[in-house]
Amino acid sequence: DTDITNGKISLRSLIDRSVVESFGAGGKACILSRVYPSLAIGKNARLYVFNNGKAEIKVSQLTAWETKKPVMMNGA
């Protein structure tokens, strides 16, 4: 259960090559999904937000970052 009496809920999503993991309400809820995307670079990259619920929602802020590859991984 999540208290949304203030009308807001946070959602953070981590997306890599084959997994989308979303954390809602400060980590109280987690959804993990395996995906098989096509290459999306520059103008071909898109981010969609949708709602399968019964009530209308408003996305007040949406921010995306691209992470860089690690310089060193697993001590190698």
mmCIF file as gemmi writes it, N, C-alpha and C atoms, coordinates in Angstrom:
data_model
loop_
_atom_site.group_PDB
_atom_site.id
_atom_site.type_symbol
_atom_site.label_atom_id
_atom_site.label_alt_id
_atom_site.label_comp_id
_atom_site.label_asym_id
_atom_site.label_entity_id
_atom_site.label_seq_id
_atom_site.pdbx_PDB_ins_code
_atom_site.Cartn_x
_atom_site.Cartn_y
_atom_site.Cartn_z
_atom_site.occupancy
_atom_site.B_iso_or_equiv
_atom_site.pdbx_formal_charge
_atom_site.auth_seq_id
_atom_site.auth_asym_id
_atom_site.pdbx_PDB_model_num
ATOM 1 N N . ASP Axp A 1 ? 0.836 -1.189 0 1 0 ? 1 A 1
ATOM 2 C CA . ASP Axp A 1 ? 0 0 0 1 0 ? 1 A 1
ATOM 3 C C . ASP Axp A 1 ? 0.875 1.245 0 1 0 ? 1 A 1
ATOM 4 N N . THR Axp A 2 ? 0.435 2.241 -0.736 1 0 ? 2 A 1
ATOM 5 C CA . THR Axp A 2 ? 1.175 3.487 -0.844 1 0 ? 2 A 1
ATOM 6 C C . THR Axp A 2 ? 0.249 4.661 -0.575 1 0 ? 2 A 1
ATOM 7 N N . ASP Axp A 3 ? 0.68 5.581 0.258 1 0 ? 3 A 1
ATOM 8 C CA . ASP Axp A 3 ? -0.109 6.769 0.574 1 0 ? 3 A 1
ATOM 9 C C . ASP Axp A 3 ? 0.078 7.8 -0.524 1 0 ? 3 A 1
ATOM 10 N N . ILE Axp A 4 ? -0.976 8.106 -1.256 1 0 ? 4 A 1
ATOM 11 C CA . ILE Axp A 4 ? -0.887 9.127 -2.307 1 0 ? 4 A 1
ATOM 12 C C . ILE Axp A 4 ? -1.86 10.269 -2.025 1 0 ? 4 A 1
ATOM 13 N N . THR Axp A 5 ? -2.053 10.571 -0.736 1 0 ? 5 A 1
ATOM 14 C CA . THR Axp A 5 ? -2.972 11.644 -0.368 1 0 ? 5 A 1
ATOM 15 C C . THR Axp A 5 ? -2.509 13.004 -0.883 1 0 ? 5 A 1
ATOM 16 N N . ASN Axp A 6 ? -1.19 13.149 -1.122 1 0 ? 6 A 1
ATOM 17 C CA . ASN Axp A 6 ? -0.696 14.414 -1.684 1 0 ? 6 A 1
ATOM 18 C C . ASN Axp A 6 ? -0.854 14.453 -3.201 1 0 ? 6 A 1
ATOM 19 N N . GLY Axp A 7 ? -1.356 13.366 -3.798 1 0 ? 7 A 1
ATOM 20 C CA . GLY Axp A 7 ? -1.6 13.328 -5.237 1 0 ? 7 A 1
ATOM 21 C C . GLY Axp A 7 ? -0.368 13.049 -6.075 1 0 ? 7 A 1
ATOM 22 N N . LYS Axp A 8 ? 0.747 12.7 -5.442 1 0 ? 8 A 1
ATOM 23 C CA . LYS Axp A 8 ? 1.986 12.455 -6.179 1 0 ? 8 A 1
ATOM 24 C C . LYS Axp A 8 ? 2.591 11.121 -5.786 1 0 ? 8 A 1
ATOM 25 N N . ILE Axp A 9 ? 3.297 10.512 -6.718 1 0 ? 9 A 1
ATOM 26 C CA . ILE Axp A 9 ? 4.048 9.286 -6.457 1 0 ? 9 A 1
ATOM 27 C C . ILE Axp A 9 ? 5.312 9.332 -7.315 1 0 ? 9 A 1
ATOM 28 N N . SER Axp A 10 ? 6.413 8.905 -6.75 1 0 ? 10 A 1
ATOM 29 C CA . SER Axp A 10 ? 7.669 8.915 -7.496 1 0 ? 10 A 1
ATOM 30 C C . SER Axp A 10 ? 7.835 7.596 -8.242 1 0 ? 10 A 1
ATOM 31 N N . LEU Axp A 11 ? 8.513 7.647 -9.361 1 0 ? 11 A 1
ATOM 32 C CA . LEU Axp A 11 ? 8.823 6.453 -10.135 1 0 ? 11 A 1
ATOM 33 C C . LEU Axp A 11 ? 10.202 6.638 -10.742 1 0 ? 11 A 1
ATOM 34 N N . ARG Axp A 12 ? 11.089 5.71 -10.457 1 0 ? 12 A 1
ATOM 35 C CA . ARG Axp A 12 ? 12.439 5.727 -11.036 1 0 ? 12 A 1
ATOM 36 C C . ARG Axp A 12 ? 12.622 4.45 -11.814 1 0 ? 12 A 1
ATOM 37 N N . SER Axp A 13 ? 13.103 4.575 -13.037 1 0 ? 13 A 1
ATOM 38 C CA . SER Axp A 13 ? 13.296 3.405 -13.887 1 0 ? 13 A 1
ATOM 39 C C . SER Axp A 13 ? 14.741 3.322 -14.338 1 0 ? 13 A 1
ATOM 40 N N . LEU Axp A 14 ? 15.302 2.123 -14.265 1 0 ? 14 A 1
ATOM 41 C CA . LEU Axp A 14 ? 16.651 1.846 -14.747 1 0 ? 14 A 1
ATOM 42 C C . LEU Axp A 14 ? 16.504 0.966 -15.988 1 0 ? 14 A 1
ATOM 43 N N . ILE Axp A 15 ? 17.117 1.383 -17.071 1 0 ? 15 A 1
ATOM 44 C CA . ILE Axp A 15 ? 16.977 0.674 -18.337 1 0 ? 15 A 1
ATOM 45 C C . ILE Axp A 15 ? 18.357 0.328 -18.855 1 0 ? 15 A 1
ATOM 46 N N . ASP Axp A 16 ? 18.603 -0.947 -19.129 1 0 ? 16 A 1
ATOM 47 C CA . ASP Axp A 16 ? 19.858 -1.317 -19.764 1 0 ? 16 A 1
ATOM 48 C C . ASP Axp A 16 ? 19.541 -2.123 -21.022 1 0 ? 16 A 1
ATOM 49 N N . ARG Axp A 17 ? 20.468 -2.894 -21.495 1 0 ? 17 A 1
ATOM 50 C CA . ARG Axp A 17 ? 20.3 -3.564 -22.785 1 0 ? 17 A 1
ATOM 51 C C . ARG Axp A 17 ? 19.138 -4.534 -22.859 1 0 ? 17 A 1
ATOM 52 N N . SER Axp A 18 ? 18.769 -5.177 -21.747 1 0 ? 18 A 1
ATOM 53 C CA . SER Axp A 18 ? 17.684 -6.157 -21.821 1 0 ? 18 A 1
ATOM 54 C C . SER Axp A 18 ? 16.757 -6.152 -20.607 1 0 ? 18 A 1
ATOM 55 N N . VAL Axp A 19 ? 16.881 -5.181 -19.717 1 0 ? 19 A 1
ATOM 56 C CA . VAL Axp A 19 ? 16.06 -5.154 -18.508 1 0 ? 19 A 1
ATOM 57 C C . VAL Axp A 19 ? 15.552 -3.734 -18.257 1 0 ? 19 A 1
ATOM 58 N N . VAL Axp A 20 ? 14.281 -3.641 -17.882 1 0 ? 20 A 1
ATOM 59 C CA . VAL Axp A 20 ? 13.711 -2.391 -17.39 1 0 ? 20 A 1
ATOM 60 C C . VAL Axp A 20 ? 13.254 -2.668 -15.967 1 0 ? 20 A 1
ATOM 61 N N . GLU Axp A 21 ? 13.785 -1.915 -15.011 1 0 ? 21 A 1
ATOM 62 C CA . GLU Axp A 21 ? 13.436 -2.095 -13.602 1 0 ? 21 A 1
ATOM 63 C C . GLU Axp A 21 ? 12.92 -0.758 -13.084 1 0 ? 21 A 1
ATOM 64 N N . SER Axp A 22 ? 11.692 -0.763 -12.566 1 0 ? 22 A 1
ATOM 65 C CA . SER Axp A 22 ? 11.065 0.464 -12.084 1 0 ? 22 A 1
ATOM 66 C C . SER Axp A 22 ? 10.774 0.358 -10.6 1 0 ? 22 A 1
ATOM 67 N N . PHE Axp A 23 ? 11.066 1.435 -9.878 1 0 ? 23 A 1
ATOM 68 C CA . PHE Axp A 23 ? 10.838 1.516 -8.441 1 0 ? 23 A 1
ATOM 69 C C . PHE Axp A 23 ? 9.844 2.631 -8.182 1 0 ? 23 A 1
ATOM 70 N N . GLY Axp A 24 ? 8.737 2.309 -7.544 1 0 ? 24 A 1
ATOM 71 C CA . GLY Axp A 24 ? 7.714 3.296 -7.242 1 0 ? 24 A 1
ATOM 72 C C . GLY Axp A 24 ? 7.638 3.579 -5.763 1 0 ? 24 A 1
ATOM 73 N N . ALA Axp A 25 ? 7.146 4.768 -5.438 1 0 ? 25 A 1
ATOM 74 C CA . ALA Axp A 25 ? 6.907 5.18 -4.057 1 0 ? 25 A 1
ATOM 75 C C . ALA Axp A 25 ? 8.14 5.03 -3.185 1 0 ? 25 A 1
ATOM 76 N N . GLY Axp A 26 ? 9.265 5.506 -3.668 1 0 ? 26 A 1
ATOM 77 C CA . GLY Axp A 26 ? 10.491 5.462 -2.881 1 0 ? 26 A 1
ATOM 78 C C . GLY Axp A 26 ? 11.04 4.067 -2.685 1 0 ? 26 A 1
ATOM 79 N N . GLY Axp A 27 ? 10.743 3.158 -3.604 1 0 ? 27 A 1
ATOM 80 C CA . GLY Axp A 27 ? 11.26 1.802 -3.536 1 0 ? 27 A 1
ATOM 81 C C . GLY Axp A 27 ? 10.319 0.806 -2.879 1 0 ? 27 A 1
ATOM 82 N N . LYS Axp A 28 ? 9.112 1.237 -2.49 1 0 ? 28 A 1
ATOM 83 C CA . LYS Axp A 28 ? 8.15 0.327 -1.865 1 0 ? 28 A 1
ATOM 84 C C . LYS Axp A 28 ? 7.609 -0.692 -2.867 1 0 ? 28 A 1
ATOM 85 N N . ALA Axp A 29 ? 7.597 -0.329 -4.139 1 0 ? 29 A 1
ATOM 86 C CA . ALA Axp A 29 ? 7.122 -1.237 -5.182 1 0 ? 29 A 1
ATOM 87 C C . ALA Axp A 29 ? 8.195 -1.356 -6.251 1 0 ? 29 A 1
ATOM 88 N N . CYS Axp A 30 ? 8.357 -2.545 -6.797 1 0 ? 30 A 1
ATOM 89 C CA . CYS Axp A 30 ? 9.365 -2.776 -7.833 1 0 ? 30 A 1
ATOM 90 C C . CYS Axp A 30 ? 8.761 -3.629 -8.945 1 0 ? 30 A 1
ATOM 91 N N . ILE Axp A 31 ? 9.003 -3.228 -10.183 1 0 ? 31 A 1
ATOM 92 C CA . ILE Axp A 31 ? 8.56 -3.992 -11.348 1 0 ? 31 A 1
ATOM 93 C C . ILE Axp A 31 ? 9.785 -4.229 -12.209 1 0 ? 31 A 1
ATOM 94 N N . LEU Axp A 32 ? 9.991 -5.477 -12.587 1 0 ? 32 A 1
ATOM 95 C CA . LEU Axp A 32 ? 11.13 -5.849 -13.416 1 0 ? 32 A 1
ATOM 96 C C . LEU Axp A 32 ? 10.603 -6.511 -14.684 1 0 ? 32 A 1
ATOM 97 N N . SER Axp A 33 ? 11.135 -6.111 -15.832 1 0 ? 33 A 1
ATOM 98 C CA . SER Axp A 33 ? 10.688 -6.691 -17.092 1 0 ? 33 A 1
ATOM 99 C C . SER Axp A 33 ? 11.868 -6.894 -18.021 1 0 ? 33 A 1
ATOM 100 N N . ARG Axp A 34 ? 11.889 -8.014 -18.688 1 0 ? 34 A 1
ATOM 101 C CA . ARG Axp A 34 ? 12.922 -8.308 -19.688 1 0 ? 34 A 1
ATOM 102 C C . ARG Axp A 34 ? 12.445 -7.74 -21.014 1 0 ? 34 A 1
ATOM 103 N N . VAL Axp A 35 ? 13.316 -7.036 -21.714 1 0 ? 35 A 1
ATOM 104 C CA . VAL Axp A 35 ? 12.956 -6.408 -22.986 1 0 ? 35 A 1
ATOM 105 C C . VAL Axp A 35 ? 14.004 -6.723 -24.046 1 0 ? 35 A 1
ATOM 106 N N . TYR Axp A 36 ? 13.613 -6.6 -25.273 1 0 ? 36 A 1
ATOM 107 C CA . TYR Axp A 36 ? 14.526 -6.836 -26.39 1 0 ? 36 A 1
ATOM 108 C C . TYR Axp A 36 ? 14.398 -5.675 -27.375 1 0 ? 36 A 1
ATOM 109 N N . PRO Axp A 37 ? 15.029 -4.549 -27.024 1 0 ? 37 A 1
ATOM 110 C CA . PRO Axp A 37 ? 14.866 -3.337 -27.847 1 0 ? 37 A 1
ATOM 111 C C . PRO Axp A 37 ? 15.699 -3.366 -29.118 1 0 ? 37 A 1
ATOM 112 N N . SER Axp A 38 ? 15.312 -2.514 -30.042 1 0 ? 38 A 1
ATOM 113 C CA . SER Axp A 38 ? 16.141 -2.277 -31.221 1 0 ? 38 A 1
ATOM 114 C C . SER Axp A 38 ? 17.056 -1.091 -30.906 1 0 ? 38 A 1
ATOM 115 N N . LEU Axp A 39 ? 18.016 -0.85 -31.746 1 0 ? 39 A 1
ATOM 116 C CA . LEU Axp A 39 ? 18.97 0.231 -31.517 1 0 ? 39 A 1
ATOM 117 C C . LEU Axp A 39 ? 18.276 1.584 -31.619 1 0 ? 39 A 1
ATOM 118 N N . ALA Axp A 40 ? 18.42 2.413 -30.616 1 0 ? 40 A 1
ATOM 119 C CA . ALA Axp A 40 ? 17.791 3.735 -30.585 1 0 ? 40 A 1
ATOM 120 C C . ALA Axp A 40 ? 18.836 4.765 -30.199 1 0 ? 40 A 1
ATOM 121 N N . ILE Axp A 41 ? 19.281 5.534 -31.179 1 0 ? 41 A 1
ATOM 122 C CA . ILE Axp A 41 ? 20.322 6.541 -30.96 1 0 ? 41 A 1
ATOM 123 C C . ILE Axp A 41 ? 19.846 7.866 -31.538 1 0 ? 41 A 1
ATOM 124 N N . GLY Axp A 42 ? 20.134 8.959 -30.829 1 0 ? 42 A 1
ATOM 125 C CA . GLY Axp A 42 ? 19.796 10.295 -31.318 1 0 ? 42 A 1
ATOM 126 C C . GLY Axp A 42 ? 18.308 10.492 -31.511 1 0 ? 42 A 1
ATOM 127 N N . LYS Axp A 43 ? 17.885 10.906 -32.719 1 0 ? 43 A 1
ATOM 128 C CA . LYS Axp A 43 ? 16.478 11.173 -32.991 1 0 ? 43 A 1
ATOM 129 C C . LYS Axp A 43 ? 15.621 9.913 -32.986 1 0 ? 43 A 1
ATOM 130 N N . ASN Axp A 44 ? 16.234 8.736 -33.05 1 0 ? 44 A 1
ATOM 131 C CA . ASN Axp A 44 ? 15.481 7.484 -33.034 1 0 ? 44 A 1
ATOM 132 C C . ASN Axp A 44 ? 15.168 7.011 -31.613 1 0 ? 44 A 1
ATOM 133 N N . ALA Axp A 45 ? 15.7 7.672 -30.6 1 0 ? 45 A 1
ATOM 134 C CA . ALA Axp A 45 ? 15.446 7.287 -29.205 1 0 ? 45 A 1
ATOM 135 C C . ALA Axp A 45 ? 14.136 7.912 -28.738 1 0 ? 45 A 1
ATOM 136 N N . ARG Axp A 46 ? 13.296 7.107 -28.082 1 0 ? 46 A 1
ATOM 137 C CA . ARG Axp A 46 ? 12.005 7.577 -27.586 1 0 ? 46 A 1
ATOM 138 C C . ARG Axp A 46 ? 11.759 7.012 -26.19 1 0 ? 46 A 1
ATOM 139 N N . LEU Axp A 47 ? 11.03 7.751 -25.384 1 0 ? 47 A 1
ATOM 140 C CA . LEU Axp A 47 ? 10.62 7.296 -24.069 1 0 ? 47 A 1
ATOM 141 C C . LEU Axp A 47 ? 9.124 7.564 -23.948 1 0 ? 47 A 1
ATOM 142 N N . TYR Axp A 48 ? 8.35 6.519 -23.694 1 0 ? 48 A 1
ATOM 143 C CA . TYR Axp A 48 ? 6.906 6.636 -23.588 1 0 ? 48 A 1
ATOM 144 C C . TYR Axp A 48 ? 6.458 6.373 -22.161 1 0 ? 48 A 1
ATOM 145 N N . VAL Axp A 49 ? 5.466 7.118 -21.71 1 0 ? 49 A 1
ATOM 146 C CA . VAL Axp A 49 ? 4.874 6.925 -20.403 1 0 ? 49 A 1
ATOM 147 C C . VAL Axp A 49 ? 3.409 6.587 -20.627 1 0 ? 49 A 1
ATOM 148 N N . PHE Axp A 50 ? 2.951 5.507 -19.996 1 0 ? 50 A 1
ATOM 149 C CA . PHE Axp A 50 ? 1.55 5.13 -20.161 1 0 ? 50 A 1
ATOM 150 C C . PHE Axp A 50 ? 0.977 4.656 -18.84 1 0 ? 50 A 1
ATOM 151 N N . ASN Axp A 51 ? -0.329 4.597 -18.77 1 0 ? 51 A 1
ATOM 152 C CA . ASN Axp A 51 ? -1.04 4.251 -17.544 1 0 ? 51 A 1
ATOM 153 C C . ASN Axp A 51 ? -2.111 3.217 -17.888 1 0 ? 51 A 1
ATOM 154 N N . ASN Axp A 52 ? -2.055 2.077 -17.239 1 0 ? 52 A 1
ATOM 155 C CA . ASN Axp A 52 ? -3.083 1.058 -17.431 1 0 ? 52 A 1
ATOM 156 C C . ASN Axp A 52 ? -4.101 1.072 -16.289 1 0 ? 52 A 1
ATOM 157 N N . GLY Axp A 53 ? -4.114 2.125 -15.521 1 0 ? 53 A 1
ATOM 158 C CA . GLY Axp A 53 ? -5.033 2.219 -14.387 1 0 ? 53 A 1
ATOM 159 C C . GLY Axp A 53 ? -6.398 2.734 -14.793 1 0 ? 53 A 1
ATOM 160 N N . LYS Axp A 54 ? -7.235 2.945 -13.802 1 0 ? 54 A 1
ATOM 161 C CA . LYS Axp A 54 ? -8.615 3.389 -14.035 1 0 ? 54 A 1
ATOM 162 C C . LYS Axp A 54 ? -8.764 4.901 -13.985 1 0 ? 54 A 1
ATOM 163 N N . ALA Axp A 55 ? -7.779 5.599 -13.451 1 0 ? 55 A 1
ATOM 164 C CA . ALA Axp A 55 ? -7.871 7.051 -13.302 1 0 ? 55 A 1
ATOM 165 C C . ALA Axp A 55 ? -6.848 7.736 -14.198 1 0 ? 55 A 1
ATOM 166 N N . GLU Axp A 56 ? -7.162 8.945 -14.594 1 0 ? 56 A 1
ATOM 167 C CA . GLU Axp A 56 ? -6.243 9.752 -15.4 1 0 ? 56 A 1
ATOM 168 C C . GLU Axp A 56 ? -5.095 10.218 -14.526 1 0 ? 56 A 1
ATOM 169 N N . ILE Axp A 57 ? -3.882 10.263 -15.098 1 0 ? 57 A 1
ATOM 170 C CA . ILE Axp A 57 ? -2.72 10.746 -14.355 1 0 ? 57 A 1
ATOM 171 C C . ILE Axp A 57 ? -2.063 11.885 -15.125 1 0 ? 57 A 1
ATOM 172 N N . LYS Axp A 58 ? -1.267 12.659 -14.431 1 0 ? 58 A 1
ATOM 173 C CA . LYS Axp A 58 ? -0.499 13.74 -15.045 1 0 ? 58 A 1
ATOM 174 C C . LYS Axp A 58 ? 0.96 13.545 -14.662 1 0 ? 58 A 1
ATOM 175 N N . VAL Axp A 59 ? 1.828 13.501 -15.658 1 0 ? 59 A 1
ATOM 176 C CA . VAL Axp A 59 ? 3.271 13.405 -15.411 1 0 ? 59 A 1
ATOM 177 C C . VAL Axp A 59 ? 3.783 14.832 -15.281 1 0 ? 59 A 1
ATOM 178 N N . SER Axp A 60 ? 4.189 15.214 -14.066 1 0 ? 60 A 1
ATOM 179 C CA . SER Axp A 60 ? 4.61 16.592 -13.819 1 0 ? 60 A 1
ATOM 180 C C . SER Axp A 60 ? 6.08 16.82 -14.144 1 0 ? 60 A 1
ATOM 181 N N . GLN Axp A 61 ? 6.882 15.766 -14.117 1 0 ? 61 A 1
ATOM 182 C CA . GLN Axp A 61 ? 8.296 15.905 -14.427 1 0 ? 61 A 1
ATOM 183 C C . GLN Axp A 61 ? 8.819 14.59 -14.972 1 0 ? 61 A 1
ATOM 184 N N . LEU Axp A 62 ? 9.569 14.667 -16.049 1 0 ? 62 A 1
ATOM 185 C CA . LEU Axp A 62 ? 10.176 13.482 -16.659 1 0 ? 62 A 1
ATOM 186 C C . LEU Axp A 62 ? 11.592 13.847 -17.072 1 0 ? 62 A 1
ATOM 187 N N . THR Axp A 63 ? 12.561 13.165 -16.488 1 0 ? 63 A 1
ATOM 188 C CA . THR Axp A 63 ? 13.96 13.44 -16.758 1 0 ? 63 A 1
ATOM 189 C C . THR Axp A 63 ? 14.661 12.138 -17.104 1 0 ? 63 A 1
ATOM 190 N N . ALA Axp A 64 ? 15.529 12.167 -18.107 1 0 ? 64 A 1
ATOM 191 C CA . ALA Axp A 64 ? 16.276 10.97 -18.505 1 0 ? 64 A 1
ATOM 192 C C . ALA Axp A 64 ? 17.756 11.308 -18.601 1 0 ? 64 A 1
ATOM 193 N N . TRP Axp A 65 ? 18.603 10.356 -18.205 1 0 ? 65 A 1
ATOM 194 C CA . TRP Axp A 65 ? 20.045 10.504 -18.294 1 0 ? 65 A 1
ATOM 195 C C . TRP Axp A 65 ? 20.616 9.309 -19.031 1 0 ? 65 A 1
ATOM 196 N N . GLU Axp A 66 ? 21.675 9.538 -19.736 1 0 ? 66 A 1
ATOM 197 C CA . GLU Axp A 66 ? 22.411 8.442 -20.366 1 0 ? 66 A 1
ATOM 198 C C . GLU Axp A 66 ? 23.681 8.224 -19.561 1 0 ? 66 A 1
ATOM 199 N N . THR Axp A 67 ? 23.91 6.989 -19.158 1 0 ? 67 A 1
ATOM 200 C CA . THR Axp A 67 ? 25.104 6.697 -18.375 1 0 ? 67 A 1
ATOM 201 C C . THR Axp A 67 ? 26.234 6.278 -19.298 1 0 ? 67 A 1
ATOM 202 N N . LYS Axp A 68 ? 27.448 6.509 -18.849 1 0 ? 68 A 1
ATOM 203 C CA . LYS Axp A 68 ? 28.624 6.115 -19.615 1 0 ? 68 A 1
ATOM 204 C C . LYS Axp A 68 ? 29.047 4.706 -19.227 1 0 ? 68 A 1
ATOM 205 N N . LYS Axp A 69 ? 29.81 4.062 -20.072 1 0 ? 69 A 1
ATOM 206 C CA . LYS Axp A 69 ? 30.351 2.743 -19.762 1 0 ? 69 A 1
ATOM 207 C C . LYS Axp A 69 ? 31.392 2.882 -18.658 1 0 ? 69 A 1
ATOM 208 N N . PRO Axp A 70 ? 31.485 1.899 -17.76 1 0 ? 70 A 1
ATOM 209 C CA . PRO Axp A 70 ? 32.488 1.979 -16.704 1 0 ? 70 A 1
ATOM 210 C C . PRO Axp A 70 ? 33.9 1.92 -17.267 1 0 ? 70 A 1
ATOM 211 N N . VAL Axp A 71 ? 34.812 2.668 -16.657 1 0 ? 71 A 1
ATOM 212 C CA . VAL Axp A 71 ? 36.212 2.652 -17.083 1 0 ? 71 A 1
ATOM 213 C C . VAL Axp A 71 ? 36.836 1.326 -16.721 1 0 ? 71 A 1
ATOM 214 N N . MET Axp A 72 ? 36.533 0.832 -15.51 1 0 ? 72 A 1
ATOM 215 C CA . MET Axp A 72 ? 37.07 -0.438 -15.057 1 0 ? 72 A 1
ATOM 216 C C . MET Axp A 72 ? 35.91 -1.263 -14.495 1 0 ? 72 A 1
ATOM 217 N N . MET Axp A 73 ? 35.819 -2.52 -14.886 1 0 ? 73 A 1
ATOM 218 C CA . MET Axp A 73 ? 34.733 -3.359 -14.405 1 0 ? 73 A 1
ATOM 219 C C . MET Axp A 73 ? 35.288 -4.651 -13.807 1 0 ? 73 A 1
ATOM 220 N N . ASN Axp A 74 ? 34.806 -5.002 -12.629 1 0 ? 74 A 1
ATOM 221 C CA . ASN Axp A 74 ? 35.229 -6.217 -11.927 1 0 ? 74 A 1
ATOM 222 C C . ASN Axp A 74 ? 36.736 -6.294 -11.731 1 0 ? 74 A 1
ATOM 223 N N . GLY Axp A 75 ? 37.369 -5.151 -11.529 1 0 ? 75 A 1
ATOM 224 C CA . GLY Axp A 75 ? 38.81 -5.123 -11.261 1 0 ? 75 A 1
ATOM 225 C C . GLY Axp A 75 ? 39.683 -5.409 -12.447 1 0 ? 75 A 1
ATOM 226 N N . ALA Axp A 76 ? 39.088 -5.522 -13.646 1 0 ? 76 A 1
ATOM 227 C CA . ALA Axp A 76 ? 39.893 -5.837 -14.842 1 0 ? 76 A 1
ATOM 228 C C . ALA Axp A 76 ? 40.396 -4.592 -15.518 1 0 ? 76 A 1
